């Protein structure tokens, strides 16, 4: 069992370490330390949790070569699981609400994964219910990213420890991140706190100034995928002392995303959201230069979305 994973590691793409780089978009603005998670194998930070969850399940004997894995996800987690299942000889099914970008579906299928859709108005809650139903009826392994503690553990054990070795002085004053499953902000906060850092967590919340018919899942804003409310059991505000919420207009998040891309960071909308929230965190802490955030995923899964409106004409 373990020898299979060890052998696999000799030829497969492994997650991390990814660079931590200082980014300052405005000459008079603060510098933010940004973890370039889009450089992971499938193009997102979800490689962290996919690999960790699958390897732990393999060691426990919950899965073996040929087993099927099922996850409810609107995008990046399903893409990551599809890639790592392909590497580990596993089958994969993603359950997704209708309306997600075509690129995400194509990537899952390219890795050999299957996609089952639920009605758009069922949202991610409906996808979760359907994934659990499929797991029960077929005996497949449900990775359950919204409730599986291995999600946050992956970031506490790996992502957070990398950051602590990369940031000058090994000290983090604040971490800013949007909340989908909550695994990133929870895992990083505990990694930094346990290392003795005086870390303050900032949860980024996108808000829309307009009404859009295409809200994705339970997102606060349909224009910033993957940032949702009320579905994760991993994100418990009372377990994050000093937690602050930063509201970011989705127009601003998209604008910053485009500016990051123009600076050579091929990122998606959640990176613009996170960077904007990190700026506010730095200001709230009197210009602290030890604010960390994550650039979660790559831009190519958003080519057909509003993010690239105006530049797609040939």
For each residue, the residues with C-beta under 8 A, 3 or more apart:
1: 4 5 58 59 61 64
2: 5 6 59
3: 6 7
4: 1 7 8 58 65 88
5: 1 2 8 9 55 58 59 88
6: 2 3 9 10
7: 3 4 10
8: 4 5 11 12 87 88
9: 5 6 12 14
10: 6 7
11: 8
12: 8 9 87
13: 41 83 87
14: 9 41 51
15: 40 41 47 48 51 158
16: 40 48 158 159 162
17: 162 166
18: 35 36 37 39 40 162
19: 35 36 39 166
20: 33 34 35 36 162 163 166 167 292
21: 33 34 36
22: 31 32 33 34
23: 31 32 33 34 260 263 265 275
24: 27 29 30 31 32
25: 29 256 259 260 263 275
26: 29
27: 24
28:
29: 24 25 26 279
30: 24 279 282 283 287 288 289 291
31: 22 23 24 289
32: 22 23 24 275 278 279 282 291 292 293
33: 20 21 22 23 163 167 172 290 291 292 293
34: 20 21 22 23 265 275 278 292 293 294 295
35: 18 19 20 45 159 162 163 292 293 294 295
36: 18 19 20 21 39 265 295
37: 18 40 44 45 48 159 294 295 296 297
38: 43 44 45 265 266 267 268 271 295 296 297 298
39: 18 19 36
40: 15 16 18 37 43 44 45 46 47 48 80
41: 13 14 15 47 80 83
42: 46 47 50 76 79 80 82 83 84 107
43: 38 40 76 79 297 298 300 301
44: 37 38 40 47 76 79 80 296 297 298
45: 35 37 38 40 48 49 76 159 184 294 296 297
46: 40 42 49 50 76 77 79 80 81 296 297
47: 15 40 41 42 44 50 51 80 83 84
48: 15 16 37 40 45 51 52 154 155 158 159
49: 45 46 52 53 77 80 145 148 150 151 154 155 181 183
50: 42 46 47 53 54 77 80 81 83 84 143
51: 14 15 47 48 54 55 80 84 154
52: 48 49 55 56 150 151 153 154 157 158
53: 49 50 56 57 143 145 148 150 151 154
54: 50 51 57 58 63 69 81 84 85 88 90 143
55: 5 51 52 58 59
56: 52 53 59 60 150
57: 53 54 60 62 63 141 143
58: 1 4 5 54 55 61 62 63 64 88
59: 1 2 5 55 56
60: 56 57
61: 1 58 64
62: 57 58 141
63: 54 57 58 67 69 90 141
64: 1 58 61 67
65: 4 88 89 90
66: 89 90 91
67: 63 64 90 91 140 141
68: 90 91 92 93 138 140 141
69: 54 63 81 85 90 91 92 93 140 141 142 143
70: 92 93 94 95 131 134 135 138 140 141 142 143
71: 77 78 81 92 93 94 95 131 142 143 144 145
72: 94 95 96 124 127 128 130 131 145 146
73: 76 77 78 81 94 95 96 124 127 145
74: 78 96 97 100 104 124 127 216 217 225 226
75: 78 79 96 100 101 104 225 226 297 301
76: 42 43 44 45 46 73 79 80 104 226 296 297 301
77: 46 49 50 71 73 80 81 145 181
78: 71 73 74 75 81 82 92 94 96 104 108 113 115
79: 42 43 44 46 75 76 82 83 104 107 108 111 301
80: 40 41 42 44 46 47 49 50 51 76 77 83 84
81: 46 50 54 69 71 73 77 78 84 85 92 94 113 143
82: 42 78 79 85 86 92 94 107 108 111 112 113
83: 13 41 42 47 50 79 80 86 87 111
84: 42 47 50 51 54 80 81 87 88 90
85: 54 69 81 82 88 90 91 92 111 112 113
86: 82 83 90 92 111 112 113
87: 8 12 13 83 84
88: 4 5 8 54 58 65 84 85
89: 65 66
90: 54 63 65 66 67 68 69 84 85 86
91: 66 67 68 69 85 112 114
92: 68 69 70 71 78 81 82 85 86 108 111 112 113 114
93: 68 69 70 71 113 114 115 116 131 134 140
94: 70 71 72 73 78 81 82 108 113 114 115 116
95: 70 71 72 73 115 116 117 118 127 128 130 131 134
96: 72 73 74 75 78 100 104 105 115 116 117 118 127
97: 74 100 117 118 119 120 122 123 124 126 127 216 217
98: 117 118 119 120
99: 120 214 216
100: 74 75 96 97 104 105 216 225
101: 75 104 105 225 301 302 303 304 305
102: 105 106 304
103: 106 107 300 301 302 303 304
104: 74 75 76 78 79 96 100 101 107 108 301
105: 96 100 101 102 108 109 115
106: 102 103 109 110
107: 42 79 82 103 104 110 111 301
108: 78 79 82 92 94 104 105 111 113 114 115
109: 105 106 112 113 114 115
110: 106 107
111: 79 82 83 85 86 92 107 108
112: 82 85 86 91 92 109
113: 78 81 82 85 86 92 93 94 108 109
114: 91 92 93 94 108 109
115: 78 93 94 95 96 105 108 109
116: 93 94 95 96 130 134
117: 95 96 97 98
118: 95 96 97 98 122 126 127 130
119: 97 98 122 126
120: 97 98 99 123
121: 126
122: 97 118 119 125 126 127 129 130
123: 97 120 126 127 217 218
124: 72 73 74 97 127 128 217 218 228 231
125: 122 128 129 218 231
126: 97 118 119 121 122 123 129 130
127: 72 73 74 95 96 97 118 122 123 124 130 131 217
128: 72 95 124 125 131 132 146 231
129: 122 125 126 132 133
130: 72 95 116 118 122 126 127 133 134
131: 70 71 72 93 95 127 128 134 135 142 144
132: 128 129 135 136 142 144
133: 129 130 136 137
134: 70 93 95 116 130 131 137 138 140
135: 70 131 132 138 139 140 141 142
136: 132 133
137: 133 134
138: 68 70 134 135
139: 135
140: 67 68 69 70 93 134 135
141: 57 62 63 67 68 69 70 135
142: 69 70 71 131 132 135
143: 50 53 54 57 69 70 71 81 148
144: 71 131 132 147 148
145: 49 53 71 72 73 77 148 151 181 183
146: 72 128 151 181 231 232 233 234
147: 144 232 233 234
148: 49 53 143 144 145 151 234
149: 152 153 234
150: 49 52 53 56 153 154
151: 49 52 53 145 146 148 154 155 181 183 187 234
152: 149 155 156 182 183 186 187 190 234
153: 52 149 150 156 157 187
154: 48 49 51 52 53 150 151 157 158 159 183 187
155: 48 49 151 152 158 159 160 183 184 186 187 188 191
156: 152 153 159 160 186 187 188 190 191 194
157: 52 153 154 160 161 187 191
158: 15 16 48 52 154 155 161 162
159: 16 35 37 45 48 154 155 156 162 163 184 187 188 191 294
160: 155 156 157 163 164 187 188 190 191 192
161: 157 158 164 165 191
162: 16 17 18 20 35 158 159 165 166
163: 20 33 35 159 160 166 167 172 188 191 192 292
164: 160 161 167 170 172 191 192 195 197
165: 161 162 170
166: 17 19 20 162 163
167: 20 33 163 164 170 171 172 290 292
168:
169: 290
170: 164 165 167 195
171: 167 197 198 290
172: 33 163 164 167 175 192 197 199 290 291 292
173: 197 198 199 200 285 288 290 291
174: 199 200 201 202 278 281 282 284 285 288 290 291 292
175: 172 185 188 189 192 199 200 201 202 291 292 293
176: 201 202 203 204 246 274 277 278 280 281 291 292 293
177: 184 185 188 202 203 204 274 277 293 294
178: 203 204 205 206 224 226 227 270 273 274 277 296
179: 182 185 203 204 205 227 228 229 232 235
180: 226 227 228 232
181: 49 77 145 146 151 184 232 234 235
182: 152 179 185 186 232 234 235
183: 49 145 151 152 154 155 186 187 232 234
184: 45 155 159 177 181 187 188 294 296
185: 175 177 179 182 188 189 201 203 235 240
186: 152 155 156 182 183 189 190 234 235 236 239 240
187: 151 152 153 154 155 156 157 159 160 183 184 190 191
188: 155 156 159 160 163 175 177 184 185 191 192 292 294
189: 175 185 186 192 193 199 201 240
190: 152 156 160 186 187 193 194
191: 155 156 157 159 160 161 163 164 187 188 194 195
192: 160 163 164 172 175 188 189 195 197 199 292
193: 189 190 196 197 199
194: 156 190 191
195: 164 170 191 192
196: 193
197: 164 171 172 173 192 193
198: 171 173
199: 172 173 174 175 189 192 193
200: 173 174 175 242 244 281 285
201: 174 175 176 185 189 240 242 243 244
202: 174 175 176 177 243 244 245 246 277 278 280 281 284
203: 176 177 178 179 185 237 243 244 245 246 277
204: 176 177 178 179 227 246 248 273 274 276 277
205: 178 179 220 227 245 246 247 248
206: 178 219 220 221 223 224 227 247 248 249 250 253 273
207: 220 221 247 248 249 250
208: 211 212 220 221 222 223 249 250
209: 249 250 251
210:
211: 208
212: 208 215 221 222 223
213:
214: 99 222
215: 212 219 221 222
216: 74 97 99 100 219 222 225
217: 74 97 123 124 127 225 226 228
218: 123 124 125 228 229 230 231
219: 206 215 216 222 224 225 226 227 228
220: 205 206 207 208 224 227 228 229
221: 206 207 208 212 215 224 227 250
222: 208 212 214 215 216 219 225
223: 206 208 212 250 253 254 269 306
224: 178 206 219 220 221 227 250 253 254 269 270 273
225: 74 75 100 101 216 217 219 222 268 269 270
226: 74 75 76 178 180 217 219 270 296
227: 178 179 180 204 205 206 219 220 221 224 270 273
228: 124 179 180 217 218 219 220 231 232
229: 179 218 220
230: 218
231: 124 125 128 146 218 228
232: 146 147 179 180 181 182 183 228 235
233: 146 147 236
234: 146 147 148 149 151 152 181 182 183 186
235: 179 181 182 185 186 232
236: 186 233 239 240
237: 203 240 243
238:
239: 186 236
240: 185 186 189 201 236 237 243
241:
242: 200 201
243: 201 202 203 237 240
244: 200 201 202 203 281 284
245: 202 203 205
246: 176 202 203 204 205 276 277 280 281
247: 205 206 207
248: 204 205 206 207 252 253 273 276 277 280
249: 206 207 208 209 252 253
250: 206 207 208 209 221 223 224 253 254 269 273
251: 209 254 255
252: 248 249 255 256 272 276
253: 206 223 224 248 249 250 256 257 269 272 273 276
254: 223 224 250 251 257 258 269 272 306 307
255: 251 252 258 259 272
256: 25 252 253 259 260 272 273 275 276
257: 253 254 260 261 267 268 269 271 272 273 307
258: 254 255 261 262 272 307
259: 25 255 256 262 263 272
260: 23 25 256 257 263 265 267 271 272 275 295
261: 257 258 264 265 266 267 299
262: 258 259
263: 23 25 259 260
264: 261
265: 23 34 36 38 260 261 271 295
266: 38 261 298 299 300
267: 38 257 260 261 270 271 272 295 296 297 298 299
268: 38 225 257 271 296 297 298 299 301 302 307
269: 223 224 225 250 253 254 257 272 273 302 307
270: 178 224 225 226 227 267 273 274 296 297
271: 38 257 260 265 267 268 274 275 294 295 296 297
272: 252 253 254 255 256 257 258 259 260 267 269 275 276
273: 178 204 206 224 227 248 250 253 256 257 269 270 276 277
274: 176 177 178 204 270 271 277 278 293 294 295 296
275: 23 25 32 34 256 260 271 272 278 279 293 295
276: 204 246 248 252 253 256 272 273 279 280
277: 176 177 178 202 203 204 246 248 273 274 280 281 293
278: 32 34 174 176 202 274 275 281 282 291 292 293
279: 29 30 32 275 276 282 283
280: 176 202 246 248 276 277 283 284
281: 174 176 200 202 244 246 277 278 284 285 288 291
282: 30 32 174 278 279 285 287 288 289 291
283: 30 279 280 286 287
284: 174 202 244 280 281
285: 173 174 200 281 282 288 291
286: 283
287: 30 282 283
288: 30 173 174 281 282 285 291
289: 30 31 282
290: 33 167 169 171 172 173 174
291: 30 32 33 172 173 174 175 176 278 281 282 285 288
292: 20 32 33 34 35 163 167 172 174 175 176 188 192 278
293: 32 33 34 35 175 176 177 274 275 277 278
294: 34 35 37 45 159 177 184 188 271 274
295: 34 35 36 37 38 260 265 267 271 274 275
296: 37 38 44 45 46 76 178 184 226 267 268 270 271 274
297: 37 38 43 44 45 46 75 76 267 268 270 271 301
298: 38 43 44 266 267 268 301
299: 261 266 267 268 302 303 307 308
300: 43 103 266 303
301: 43 75 76 79 101 103 104 107 268 297 298
302: 101 103 268 269 299 305 307 308
303: 101 103 299 300 308 312
304: 101 102 103 308
305: 101 302 308
306: 223 254 309
307: 254 257 258 268 269 299 302
308: 299 302 303 304 305 311 312
309: 306 312
310: 313
311: 308
312: 303 308 309
313: 310
314:
